Amino acid sequence: MVAKRRVAEAEGRAALVAWSSGDRARNVTALAVRFCLEEITARAPGNSVEVRVPPFGVTQCIEGPRHTRGTPPNVVETDAQTWLELVLGRQQWDEAIEQGAMAASGTRTNLAELLPLFSIPES
């Protein structure tokens, strides 16, 4: 079953383009993050990995064992800027981990094969 989108695709893409062009307003960042979390879930549906981008959003993706209570066994957590840079291919997965910009715990948390989600030329 595909998760229902809450962010309209046109609005989400517009926010991502605006963020990519330097607009770091909180509402633009929040919309871009939420849109990209929905996109990764659409491309890799499931419940085995939880992706957290506080304070803007969280999603579960990747097929596998479903988590129901307590701390999930597979968690990726990062800030909005790192998440959006990963989504746009401006940051590499391994670099984000090495730099401490992202934490990934669990055996299923390497999302490198799913990223980038979008390609937007830098302005």
N, CA, C and O atoms as CSV, one atom per row, in Angstrom:
chain,resi,resn,atom,element,x,y,z
A,1,MET,N,N,0.833,-1.177,0.000
A,1,MET,CA,C,0.000,0.000,0.000
A,1,MET,C,C,0.882,1.247,0.000
A,1,MET,O,O,1.823,1.345,0.788
A,2,VAL,N,N,0.585,2.175,-0.861
A,2,VAL,CA,C,1.339,3.417,-0.975
A,2,VAL,C,C,0.786,4.442,0.010
A,2,VAL,O,O,-0.425,4.620,0.137
A,3,ALA,N,N,1.700,5.107,0.697
A,3,ALA,CA,C,1.292,6.125,1.669
A,3,ALA,C,C,0.636,7.299,0.953
A,3,ALA,O,O,1.043,7.681,-0.145
A,4,LYS,N,N,-0.365,7.855,1.579
A,4,LYS,CA,C,-1.058,9.013,1.023
A,4,LYS,C,C,-0.186,10.252,1.201
A,4,LYS,O,O,0.366,10.497,2.274
A,5,ARG,N,N,-0.076,11.014,0.140
A,5,ARG,CA,C,0.717,12.247,0.203
A,5,ARG,C,C,-0.088,13.365,0.857
A,5,ARG,O,O,-1.286,13.512,0.614
A,6,ARG,N,N,0.576,14.132,1.672
A,6,ARG,CA,C,-0.044,15.299,2.296
A,6,ARG,C,C,0.404,16.578,1.604
A,6,ARG,O,O,-0.287,17.596,1.658
A,7,VAL,N,N,1.565,16.525,0.954
A,7,VAL,CA,C,2.104,17.680,0.249
A,7,VAL,C,C,1.855,17.464,-1.243
A,7,VAL,O,O,2.295,16.468,-1.816
A,8,ALA,N,N,1.151,18.398,-1.859
A,8,ALA,CA,C,0.912,18.316,-3.300
A,8,ALA,C,C,2.260,18.346,-4.024
A,8,ALA,O,O,3.164,19.092,-3.647
A,9,GLU,N,N,2.380,17.526,-5.065
A,9,GLU,CA,C,3.659,17.417,-5.758
A,9,GLU,C,C,4.156,18.765,-6.288
A,9,GLU,O,O,5.336,19.083,-6.147
A,10,ALA,N,N,3.283,19.545,-6.887
A,10,ALA,CA,C,3.696,20.851,-7.429
A,10,ALA,C,C,4.216,21.771,-6.326
A,10,ALA,O,O,5.220,22.459,-6.508
A,11,GLU,N,N,3.534,21.783,-5.191
A,11,GLU,CA,C,3.969,22.619,-4.060
A,11,GLU,C,C,5.294,22.133,-3.496
A,11,GLU,O,O,6.178,22.932,-3.183
A,12,GLY,N,N,5.427,20.813,-3.368
A,12,GLY,CA,C,6.659,20.246,-2.835
A,12,GLY,C,C,7.850,20.523,-3.728
A,12,GLY,O,O,8.921,20.901,-3.253
A,13,ARG,N,N,7.661,20.333,-5.022
A,13,ARG,CA,C,8.751,20.614,-5.970
A,13,ARG,C,C,9.115,22.105,-5.963
A,13,ARG,O,O,10.292,22.461,-6.031
A,14,ALA,N,N,8.110,22.962,-5.882
A,14,ALA,CA,C,8.366,24.403,-5.844
A,14,ALA,C,C,9.169,24.769,-4.587
A,14,ALA,O,O,10.087,25.586,-4.653
A,15,ALA,N,N,8.829,24.175,-3.465
A,15,ALA,CA,C,9.569,24.433,-2.227
A,15,ALA,C,C,11.003,23.929,-2.341
A,15,ALA,O,O,11.935,24.587,-1.880
A,16,LEU,N,N,11.177,22.770,-2.950
A,16,LEU,CA,C,12.519,22.212,-3.118
A,16,LEU,C,C,13.363,23.095,-4.039
A,16,LEU,O,O,14.540,23.328,-3.766
A,17,VAL,N,N,12.777,23.579,-5.110
A,17,VAL,CA,C,13.486,24.492,-6.019
A,17,VAL,C,C,13.832,25.792,-5.291
A,17,VAL,O,O,14.945,26.301,-5.422
A,18,ALA,N,N,12.884,26.325,-4.529
A,18,ALA,CA,C,13.138,27.565,-3.776
A,18,ALA,C,C,14.262,27.354,-2.767
A,18,ALA,O,O,15.156,28.192,-2.652
A,19,TRP,N,N,14.223,26.239,-2.036
A,19,TRP,CA,C,15.281,25.940,-1.058
A,19,TRP,C,C,16.624,25.803,-1.766
A,19,TRP,O,O,17.642,26.316,-1.302
A,20,SER,N,N,16.607,25.108,-2.887
A,20,SER,CA,C,17.823,24.897,-3.667
A,20,SER,C,C,18.414,26.211,-4.158
A,20,SER,O,O,19.627,26.329,-4.334
A,21,SER,N,N,17.549,27.197,-4.377
A,21,SER,CA,C,17.984,28.509,-4.852
A,21,SER,C,C,18.388,29.447,-3.726
A,21,SER,O,O,18.752,30.597,-3.973
A,22,GLY,N,N,18.325,28.961,-2.485
A,22,GLY,CA,C,18.797,29.767,-1.361
A,22,GLY,C,C,17.741,30.262,-0.402
A,22,GLY,O,O,18.074,30.910,0.590
A,23,ASP,N,N,16.482,29.979,-0.665
A,23,ASP,CA,C,15.417,30.414,0.242
A,23,ASP,C,C,15.377,29.463,1.438
A,23,ASP,O,O,14.940,28.319,1.313
A,24,ARG,N,N,15.830,29.937,2.586
A,24,ARG,CA,C,15.886,29.094,3.786
A,24,ARG,C,C,14.794,29.452,4.798
A,24,ARG,O,O,14.925,29.158,5.986
A,25,ALA,N,N,13.720,30.085,4.325
A,25,ALA,CA,C,12.603,30.392,5.221
A,25,ALA,C,C,12.099,29.087,5.836
A,25,ALA,O,O,12.087,28.045,5.181
A,26,ARG,N,N,11.694,29.156,7.069
A,26,ARG,CA,C,11.267,27.956,7.790
A,26,ARG,C,C,10.143,27.217,7.059
A,26,ARG,O,O,10.181,25.991,6.958
A,27,ASN,N,N,9.144,27.943,6.549
A,27,ASN,CA,C,8.027,27.278,5.882
A,27,ASN,C,C,8.468,26.604,4.581
A,27,ASN,O,O,7.945,25.545,4.233
A,28,VAL,N,N,9.409,27.191,3.867
A,28,VAL,CA,C,9.936,26.595,2.631
A,28,VAL,C,C,10.719,25.333,2.969
A,28,VAL,O,O,10.531,24.295,2.335
A,29,THR,N,N,11.590,25.419,3.957
A,29,THR,CA,C,12.388,24.266,4.374
A,29,THR,C,C,11.484,23.134,4.843
A,29,THR,O,O,11.679,21.982,4.458
A,30,ALA,N,N,10.504,23.456,5.667
A,30,ALA,CA,C,9.587,22.439,6.196
A,30,ALA,C,C,8.844,21.732,5.068
A,30,ALA,O,O,8.737,20.505,5.069
A,31,LEU,N,N,8.339,22.484,4.120
A,31,LEU,CA,C,7.588,21.893,3.013
A,31,LEU,C,C,8.490,21.022,2.147
A,31,LEU,O,O,8.089,19.934,1.734
A,32,ALA,N,N,9.704,21.491,1.868
A,32,ALA,CA,C,10.651,20.714,1.063
A,32,ALA,C,C,11.024,19.410,1.768
A,32,ALA,O,O,11.067,18.356,1.135
A,33,VAL,N,N,11.292,19.474,3.064
A,33,VAL,CA,C,11.644,18.274,3.835
A,33,VAL,C,C,10.487,17.276,3.820
A,33,VAL,O,O,10.690,16.096,3.536
A,34,ARG,N,N,9.292,17.737,4.120
A,34,ARG,CA,C,8.134,16.837,4.172
A,34,ARG,C,C,7.855,16.202,2.812
A,34,ARG,O,O,7.542,15.014,2.727
A,35,PHE,N,N,7.969,16.994,1.759
A,35,PHE,CA,C,7.776,16.473,0.413
A,35,PHE,C,C,8.795,15.365,0.109
A,35,PHE,O,O,8.438,14.326,-0.447
A,36,CYS,N,N,10.046,15.587,0.471
A,36,CYS,CA,C,11.095,14.600,0.188
A,36,CYS,C,C,10.963,13.353,1.061
A,36,CYS,O,O,11.298,12.256,0.614
A,37,LEU,N,N,10.487,13.500,2.284
A,37,LEU,CA,C,10.210,12.325,3.112
A,37,LEU,C,C,9.085,11.502,2.489
A,37,LEU,O,O,9.152,10.273,2.467
A,38,GLU,N,N,8.065,12.170,1.990
A,38,GLU,CA,C,6.978,11.454,1.313
A,38,GLU,C,C,7.489,10.766,0.047
A,38,GLU,O,O,7.055,9.663,-0.283
A,39,GLU,N,N,8.391,11.407,-0.645
A,39,GLU,CA,C,8.928,10.849,-1.893
A,39,GLU,C,C,9.747,9.584,-1.635
A,39,GLU,O,O,9.618,8.607,-2.372
A,40,ILE,N,N,10.575,9.591,-0.611
A,40,ILE,CA,C,11.371,8.391,-0.345
A,40,ILE,C,C,10.469,7.234,0.066
A,40,ILE,O,O,10.753,6.080,-0.257
A,41,THR,N,N,9.392,7.534,0.771
A,41,THR,CA,C,8.428,6.495,1.143
A,41,THR,C,C,7.691,5.975,-0.083
A,41,THR,O,O,7.400,4.782,-0.172
A,42,ALA,N,N,7.390,6.854,-1.022
A,42,ALA,CA,C,6.723,6.425,-2.252
A,42,ALA,C,C,7.631,5.523,-3.086
A,42,ALA,O,O,7.164,4.567,-3.705
A,43,ARG,N,N,8.917,5.828,-3.101
A,43,ARG,CA,C,9.865,5.042,-3.900
A,43,ARG,C,C,10.300,3.758,-3.216
A,43,ARG,O,O,10.638,2.781,-3.886
A,44,ALA,N,N,10.295,3.751,-1.897
A,44,ALA,CA,C,10.722,2.574,-1.138
A,44,ALA,C,C,9.746,2.341,0.010
A,44,ALA,O,O,10.093,2.542,1.174
A,45,PRO,N,N,8.525,1.917,-0.315
A,45,PRO,CA,C,7.519,1.735,0.742
A,45,PRO,C,C,7.905,0.623,1.718
A,45,PRO,O,O,8.585,-0.340,1.364
A,46,GLY,N,N,7.455,0.789,2.926
A,46,GLY,CA,C,7.705,-0.211,3.964
A,46,GLY,C,C,7.757,0.440,5.324
A,46,GLY,O,O,7.463,1.625,5.479
A,47,ASN,N,N,8.136,-0.352,6.306
A,47,ASN,CA,C,8.142,0.144,7.685
A,47,ASN,C,C,9.372,-0.288,8.466
A,47,ASN,O,O,9.340,-0.276,9.697
A,48,SER,N,N,10.449,-0.666,7.803
A,48,SER,CA,C,11.585,-1.188,8.557
A,48,SER,C,C,12.616,-0.126,8.935
A,48,SER,O,O,13.435,-0.361,9.823
A,49,VAL,N,N,12.594,1.038,8.280
A,49,VAL,CA,C,13.548,2.107,8.591
A,49,VAL,C,C,12.777,3.391,8.874
A,49,VAL,O,O,11.885,3.776,8.118
A,50,GLU,N,N,13.131,4.041,9.965
A,50,GLU,CA,C,12.517,5.321,10.294
A,50,GLU,C,C,13.510,6.425,9.952
A,50,GLU,O,O,14.655,6.399,10.404
A,51,VAL,N,N,13.069,7.396,9.154
A,51,VAL,CA,C,13.898,8.538,8.773
A,51,VAL,C,C,13.340,9.759,9.492
A,51,VAL,O,O,12.178,10.126,9.317
A,52,ARG,N,N,14.192,10.381,10.307
A,52,ARG,CA,C,13.781,11.528,11.117
A,52,ARG,C,C,14.540,12.778,10.694
A,52,ARG,O,O,15.765,12.765,10.578
A,53,VAL,N,N,13.800,13.852,10.466
A,53,VAL,CA,C,14.395,15.154,10.155
A,53,VAL,C,C,13.721,16.181,11.072
A,53,VAL,O,O,12.844,16.934,10.650
A,54,PRO,N,N,14.157,16.188,12.343
A,54,PRO,CA,C,13.515,17.097,13.288
A,54,PRO,C,C,13.845,18.548,12.974
A,54,PRO,O,O,14.943,18.842,12.502
A,55,PRO,N,N,12.925,19.444,13.225
A,55,PRO,CA,C,11.590,19.254,13.776
A,55,PRO,C,C,10.522,19.104,12.691
A,55,PRO,O,O,9.331,19.214,12.982
A,56,PHE,N,N,10.930,18.854,11.448
A,56,PHE,CA,C,9.999,18.940,10.332
A,56,PHE,C,C,9.240,17.671,9.979
A,56,PHE,O,O,8.115,17.753,9.486
A,57,GLY,N,N,9.812,16.517,10.213
A,57,GLY,CA,C,9.067,15.332,9.828
A,57,GLY,C,C,9.783,14.028,10.094
A,57,GLY,O,O,10.964,13.987,10.440
A,58,VAL,N,N,9.018,12.962,9.918
A,58,VAL,CA,C,9.514,11.603,10.093
A,58,VAL,C,C,8.717,10.707,9.152
A,58,VAL,O,O,7.547,10.970,8.873
A,59,THR,N,N,9.352,9.663,8.672
A,59,THR,CA,C,8.655,8.690,7.835
A,59,THR,C,C,9.242,7.318,8.067
A,59,THR,O,O,10.342,7.175,8.601
A,60,GLN,N,N,8.503,6.326,7.664
A,60,GLN,CA,C,9.012,4.964,7.659
A,60,GLN,C,C,9.031,4.492,6.217
A,60,GLN,O,O,8.107,4.761,5.450
A,61,CYS,N,N,10.098,3.781,5.856
A,61,CYS,CA,C,10.252,3.306,4.499
A,61,CYS,C,C,11.028,1.986,4.498
A,61,CYS,O,O,11.416,1.500,5.560
A,62,ILE,N,N,11.249,1.425,3.358
A,62,ILE,CA,C,11.999,0.201,3.109
A,62,ILE,C,C,11.218,-1.029,3.604
A,62,ILE,O,O,10.813,-1.110,4.764
A,63,GLU,N,N,11.028,-1.964,2.695
A,63,GLU,CA,C,10.349,-3.210,3.055
A,63,GLU,C,C,11.150,-3.968,4.101
A,63,GLU,O,O,12.377,-3.875,4.146
A,64,GLY,N,N,10.464,-4.700,4.919
A,64,GLY,CA,C,11.121,-5.508,5.940
A,64,GLY,C,C,10.269,-5.597,7.176
A,64,GLY,O,O,9.085,-5.260,7.154
A,65,PRO,N,N,10.875,-6.053,8.261
A,65,PRO,CA,C,10.125,-6.205,9.505
A,65,PRO,C,C,9.539,-4.885,9.979
A,65,PRO,O,O,10.218,-3.858,10.000
A,66,ARG,N,N,8.281,-4.930,10.355
A,66,ARG,CA,C,7.587,-3.737,10.838
A,66,ARG,C,C,7.909,-3.507,12.307
A,66,ARG,O,O,7.963,-4.442,13.106
A,67,HIS,N,N,8.121,-2.248,12.638
A,67,HIS,CA,C,8.378,-1.864,14.017
A,67,HIS,C,C,7.081,-1.339,14.625
A,67,HIS,O,O,6.362,-0.571,13.986
A,68,THR,N,N,6.777,-1.754,15.871
A,68,THR,CA,C,5.511,-1.309,16.455
A,68,THR,C,C,5.646,-0.501,17.747
A,68,THR,O,O,4.836,0.394,17.987
A,69,ARG,N,N,6.653,-0.793,18.592
A,69,ARG,CA,C,6.757,-0.058,19.863
A,69,ARG,C,C,8.205,0.228,20.218
A,69,ARG,O,O,9.120,-0.479,19.795
A,70,GLY,N,N,8.394,1.288,21.010
A,70,GLY,CA,C,9.730,1.628,21.481
A,70,GLY,C,C,10.591,2.236,20.385
A,70,GLY,O,O,10.085,2.660,19.346
A,71,THR,N,N,11.894,2.274,20.625
A,71,THR,CA,C,12.823,2.817,19.649
A,71,THR,C,C,12.993,1.837,18.500
A,71,THR,O,O,13.303,0.667,18.724
A,72,PRO,N,N,12.795,2.301,17.277
A,72,PRO,CA,C,12.946,1.405,16.132
A,72,PRO,C,C,14.384,0.886,16.014
A,72,PRO,O,O,15.322,1.583,16.401
A,73,PRO,N,N,14.566,-0.318,15.487
A,73,PRO,CA,C,15.913,-0.872,15.350
A,73,PRO,C,C,16.719,-0.230,14.210
A,73,PRO,O,O,17.946,-0.330,14.199
A,74,ASN,N,N,16.060,0.416,13.269
A,74,ASN,CA,C,16.731,1.037,12.130
A,74,ASN,C,C,16.289,2.491,12.027
A,74,ASN,O,O,15.161,2.774,11.624
A,75,VAL,N,N,17.184,3.418,12.394
A,75,VAL,CA,C,16.837,4.836,12.440
A,75,VAL,C,C,17.906,5.660,11.732
A,75,VAL,O,O,19.104,5.473,11.942
A,76,VAL,N,N,17.443,6.567,10.898
A,76,VAL,CA,C,18.295,7.571,10.278
A,76,VAL,C,C,17.802,8.910,10.799
A,76,VAL,O,O,16.605,9.193,10.753
A,77,GLU,N,N,18.723,9.742,11.297
A,77,GLU,CA,C,18.324,11.051,11.795
A,77,GLU,C,C,19.335,12.099,11.341
A,77,GLU,O,O,20.546,11.907,11.447
A,78,THR,N,N,18.811,13.201,10.836
A,78,THR,CA,C,19.669,14.282,10.368
A,78,THR,C,C,18.900,15.597,10.399
A,78,THR,O,O,17.693,15.624,10.638
A,79,ASP,N,N,19.614,16.674,10.156
A,79,ASP,CA,C,18.992,17.993,10.102
A,79,ASP,C,C,18.454,18.247,8.700
A,79,ASP,O,O,18.762,17.513,7.761
A,80,ALA,N,N,17.652,19.288,8.570
A,80,ALA,CA,C,16.992,19.590,7.299
A,80,ALA,C,C,17.989,19.880,6.180
A,80,ALA,O,O,17.817,19.394,5.062
A,81,GLN,N,N,19.004,20.646,6.459
A,81,GLN,CA,C,19.964,20.995,5.411
A,81,GLN,C,C,20.664,19.748,4.876
A,81,GLN,O,O,20.776,19.579,3.662
A,82,THR,N,N,21.129,18.890,5.750
A,82,THR,CA,C,21.804,17.666,5.304
A,82,THR,C,C,20.850,16.792,4.517
A,82,THR,O,O,21.223,16.261,3.471
A,83,TRP,N,N,19.617,16.629,5.001
A,83,TRP,CA,C,18.629,15.809,4.302
A,83,TRP,C,C,18.393,16.324,2.888
A,83,TRP,O,O,18.413,15.553,1.929
A,84,LEU,N,N,18.171,17.612,2.764
A,84,LEU,CA,C,17.883,18.170,1.447
A,84,LEU,C,C,19.110,18.119,0.534
A,84,LEU,O,O,18.970,17.934,-0.675
A,85,GLU,N,N,20.287,18.278,1.088
A,85,GLU,CA,C,21.497,18.136,0.272
A,85,GLU,C,C,21.676,16.696,-0.204
A,85,GLU,O,O,22.113,16.467,-1.332
A,86,LEU,N,N,21.342,15.729,0.643
A,86,LEU,CA,C,21.378,14.321,0.233
A,86,LEU,C,C,20.362,14.056,-0.879
A,86,LEU,O,O,20.664,13.398,-1.875
A,87,VAL,N,N,19.166,14.579,-0.688
A,87,VAL,CA,C,18.073,14.394,-1.650
A,87,VAL,C,C,18.441,14.964,-3.018
A,87,VAL,O,O,18.049,14.420,-4.051
A,88,LEU,N,N,19.192,16.060,-3.018
A,88,LEU,CA,C,19.578,16.725,-4.265
A,88,LEU,C,C,20.918,16.230,-4.824
A,88,LEU,O,O,21.348,16.671,-5.889
A,89,GLY,N,N,21.563,15.327,-4.114
A,89,GLY,CA,C,22.844,14.801,-4.582
A,89,GLY,C,C,24.017,15.734,-4.352
A,89,GLY,O,O,25.071,15.572,-4.967
A,90,ARG,N,N,23.846,16.699,-3.479
A,90,ARG,CA,C,24.915,17.658,-3.179
A,90,ARG,C,C,25.766,17.216,-1.992
A,90,ARG,O,O,26.788,17.827,-1.678
A,91,GLN,N,N,25.332,16.162,-1.353
A,91,GLN,CA,C,26.049,15.559,-0.225
A,91,GLN,C,C,25.996,14.060,-0.440
A,91,GLN,O,O,24.972,13.528,-0.870
A,92,GLN,N,N,27.071,13.384,-0.150
A,92,GLN,CA,C,27.110,11.931,-0.276
A,92,GLN,C,C,26.807,11.292,1.075
A,92,GLN,O,O,27.164,11.832,2.122
A,93,TRP,N,N,26.152,10.149,1.040
A,93,TRP,CA,C,25.751,9.428,2.239
A,93,TRP,C,C,26.919,9.220,3.199
A,93,TRP,O,O,26.843,9.594,4.370
A,94,ASP,N,N,28.002,8.622,2.697
A,94,ASP,CA,C,29.151,8.312,3.555
A,94,ASP,C,C,29.780,9.569,4.147
A,94,ASP,O,O,30.226,9.563,5.295
A,95,GLU,N,N,29.815,10.639,3.367
A,95,GLU,CA,C,30.371,11.901,3.864
A,95,GLU,C,C,29.531,12.447,5.014
A,95,GLU,O,O,30.076,12.908,6.017
A,96,ALA,N,N,28.224,12.396,4.877
A,96,ALA,CA,C,27.339,12.907,5.932
A,96,ALA,C,C,27.543,12.130,7.234
A,96,ALA,O,O,27.550,12.713,8.318
A,97,ILE,N,N,27.708,10.814,7.118
A,97,ILE,CA,C,27.963,9.978,8.302
A,97,ILE,C,C,29.314,10.346,8.917
A,97,ILE,O,O,29.412,10.586,10.120
A,98,GLU,N,N,30.352,10.387,8.081
A,98,GLU,CA,C,31.712,10.672,8.560
A,98,GLU,C,C,31.811,12.044,9.220
A,98,GLU,O,O,32.537,12.212,10.200
A,99,GLN,N,N,31.084,13.020,8.689
A,99,GLN,CA,C,31.125,14.375,9.224
A,99,GLN,C,C,30.255,14.539,10.471
A,99,GLN,O,O,30.272,15.596,11.102
A,100,GLY,N,N,29.506,13.516,10.824
A,100,GLY,CA,C,28.638,13.596,11.990
A,100,GLY,C,C,27.378,14.395,11.736
A,100,GLY,O,O,26.686,14.771,12.683
A,101,ALA,N,N,27.062,14.663,10.475
A,101,ALA,CA,C,25.866,15.426,10.131
A,101,ALA,C,C,24.626,14.551,10.129
A,101,ALA,O,O,23.502,15.050,10.060
A,102,MET,N,N,24.834,13.239,10.206
A,102,MET,CA,C,23.719,12.301,10.178
A,102,MET,C,C,24.091,11.084,11.022
A,102,MET,O,O,25.244,10.653,11.052
A,103,ALA,N,N,23.092,10.547,11.700
A,103,ALA,CA,C,23.271,9.309,12.454
A,103,ALA,C,C,22.413,8.235,11.800
A,103,ALA,O,O,21.256,8.473,11.456
A,104,ALA,N,N,22.991,7.058,11.633
A,104,ALA,CA,C,22.254,5.940,11.058
A,104,ALA,C,C,22.585,4.703,11.878
A,104,ALA,O,O,23.726,4.241,11.892
A,105,SER,N,N,21.578,4.170,12.563
A,105,SER,CA,C,21.809,2.988,13.387
A,105,SER,C,C,20.885,1.869,12.934
A,105,SER,O,O,19.697,2.084,12.691
A,106,GLY,N,N,21.440,0.692,12.827
A,106,GLY,CA,C,20.678,-0.460,12.383
A,106,GLY,C,C,21.246,-1.017,11.092
A,106,GLY,O,O,21.982,-0.339,10.375
A,107,THR,N,N,20.900,-2.239,10.810
A,107,THR,CA,C,21.473,-2.930,9.656
A,107,THR,C,C,20.844,-2.552,8.324
A,107,THR,O,O,21.402,-2.879,7.277
A,108,ARG,N,N,19.722,-1.886,8.327
A,108,ARG,CA,C,19.010,-1.577,7.086
A,108,ARG,C,C,19.006,-0.085,6.751
A,108,ARG,O,O,18.236,0.352,5.896
A,109,THR,N,N,19.853,0.697,7.413
A,109,THR,CA,C,19.733,2.148,7.311
A,109,THR,C,C,20.518,2.810,6.189
A,109,THR,O,O,20.431,4.029,6.039
A,110,ASN,N,N,21.266,2.079,5.409
A,110,ASN,CA,C,22.009,2.717,4.326
A,110,ASN,C,C,21.058,3.008,3.169
A,110,ASN,O,O,20.655,2.101,2.440
A,111,LEU,N,N,20.709,4.264,3.014
A,111,LEU,CA,C,19.775,4.696,1.974
A,111,LEU,C,C,20.496,5.245,0.746
A,111,LEU,O,O,19.862,5.841,-0.125
A,112,ALA,N,N,21.809,5.053,0.665
A,112,ALA,CA,C,22.611,5.628,-0.412
A,112,ALA,C,C,22.095,5.237,-1.797
A,112,ALA,O,O,22.151,6.043,-2.727
A,113,GLU,N,N,21.600,4.025,-1.940
A,113,GLU,CA,C,21.123,3.572,-3.257
A,113,GLU,C,C,19.839,4.286,-3.688
A,113,GLU,O,O,19.508,4.294,-4.873
A,114,LEU,N,N,19.124,4.877,-2.750
A,114,LEU,CA,C,17.880,5.591,-3.062
A,114,LEU,C,C,18.100,7.072,-3.348
A,114,LEU,O,O,17.205,7.757,-3.845
A,115,LEU,N,N,19.283,7.555,-3.035
A,115,LEU,CA,C,19.564,8.988,-3.146
A,115,LEU,C,C,20.547,9.260,-4.276
A,115,LEU,O,O,21.413,8.423,-4.532
A,116,PRO,N,N,20.452,10.376,-4.951
A,116,PRO,CA,C,19.527,11.474,-4.750
A,116,PRO,C,C,18.131,11.159,-5.292
A,116,PRO,O,O,17.959,10.289,-6.146
A,117,LEU,N,N,17.159,11.874,-4.781
A,117,LEU,CA,C,15.785,11.728,-5.231
A,117,LEU,C,C,15.477,12.657,-6.401
A,117,LEU,O,O,14.674,12.325,-7.273
A,118,PHE,N,N,16.125,13.827,-6.414
A,118,PHE,CA,C,15.848,14.851,-7.419
A,118,PHE,C,C,17.150,15.483,-7.896
A,118,PHE,O,O,18.158,15.469,-7.190
A,119,SER,N,N,17.113,16.025,-9.081
A,119,SER,CA,C,18.244,16.750,-9.635
A,119,SER,C,C,17.768,18.155,-10.000
A,119,SER,O,O,16.975,18.344,-10.923
A,120,ILE,N,N,18.268,19.120,-9.258
A,120,ILE,CA,C,17.949,20.528,-9.528
A,120,ILE,C,C,19.273,21.256,-9.645
A,120,ILE,O,O,20.052,21.265,-8.691
A,121,PRO,N,N,19.549,21.864,-10.785
A,121,PRO,CA,C,20.824,22.574,-10.950
A,121,PRO,C,C,20.996,23.670,-9.886
A,121,PRO,O,O,20.049,24.372,-9.534
A,122,GLU,N,N,22.210,23.790,-9.395
A,122,GLU,CA,C,22.491,24.859,-8.426
A,122,GLU,C,C,22.460,26.192,-9.139
A,122,GLU,O,O,22.931,26.313,-10.271
A,123,SER,N,N,21.897,27.207,-8.465
A,123,SER,CA,C,21.835,28.529,-9.105
A,123,SER,C,C,22.995,29.381,-8.706
A,123,SER,O,O,23.103,30.524,-9.150
